[in-house]
Amino acid sequence: MLAWYIFTSMGFYPLASSSTYLIDSSVFDRITIRRNNGQCILTIIVHNNSIEIIYVERVLLNGKILSIFPFIDHINHLQCSTESSTVQLEFFLSSAPSSIDN
């Protein structure tokens, strides 16, 4: 239960038996996770974060719109590559729900 709470607080949580996460709003404004003995850094930045603004409008992955929103895949999206040792997720929140069909 603790792992689920930590994932949910970061703004995404794993779907059972897969490498896919479902995206949700984060309780933090900024999170930095160092993986692989600090060789891979995951940074999550949340824009417009407040108790009233809870809907995820869009997510950027390394500066580009995440095309499979509201999902993200651990293997395809959150792994550091040989070219980059950082992965950055930016959540843009809104006070109203938006269409997933964007």
C-alpha angles and dihedrals in degrees: 000000000000093000090050090051092050092049092047092048089054091054104259138059134197123259112226118270096001143084090241126108128199113228121231135157119290129230090216130073094211134008129183120194121187114205135179093031091311095308093113122044124194114196122189117193121186119200122204092009115174140131091263098043105068108141120100108228097180142336128221120208110200090338097312127102111261103244098200095052126185087035133059127189121223096211098043101035114020101046119101113238130215089259096051135033093193136069119193126196119189119193118200111199130202135192091234131049116258131210116268088213092077 
